[in-house]
Amino acid sequence: MSRRCPVTGKGVQVGHNVSHANNKTKRRFLPNLQQHRLYSEALGRSIRLRLSVQGLRTIDKYGGLDAWLLATKPGRLPRDLRRLRERIEAARTRSEEAPAG
């Protein structure tokens, strides 16, 4: 599992620890990734994703997982989220075609 947020693209950065004597040693800055379950209204179930907190805020701003996925171009999404987007689109077209009753 990579240390990269699929929503924002935030990943590991590298830098230095700098001592008082100005000695520099390498260190890694890890993104604030959280395991989170988001509900997909079109699929009717929860989807588990590992997102940065900023990514969660972005999805919340769009009004949920389905709205964010449908608003994002497929070329910008990782493969697993692209497949999820296709499943959501298919579920939405099935629900629109179904007779109301």
Rosetta blueprint (number, residue, H / E / L):
1 M L
2 S L
3 R L
4 R L
5 C L
6 P L
7 V L
8 T L
9 G L
10 K L
11 G L
12 V L
13 Q E
14 V E
15 G E
16 H E
17 N E
18 V E
19 S L
20 H L
21 A L
22 N L
23 N L
24 K E
25 T E
26 K E
27 R E
28 R E
29 F E
30 L L
31 P L
32 N L
33 L E
34 Q E
35 Q E
36 H E
37 R E
38 L E
39 Y E
40 S E
41 E L
42 A L
43 L L
44 G L
45 R E
46 S E
47 I E
48 R E
49 L E
50 R E
51 L E
52 S E
53 V H
54 Q H
55 G H
56 L H
57 R H
58 T H
59 I H
60 D H
61 K H
62 Y H
63 G L
64 G L
65 L H
66 D H
67 A H
68 W H
69 L H
70 L H
71 A H
72 T L
73 K L
74 P H
75 G H
76 R H
77 L L
78 P L
79 R H
80 D H
81 L H
82 R H
83 R H
84 L H
85 R H
86 E H
87 R H
88 I H
89 E H
90 A H
91 A H
92 R H
93 T H
94 R H
95 S H
96 E H
97 E H
98 A L
99 P L
100 A L
101 G L
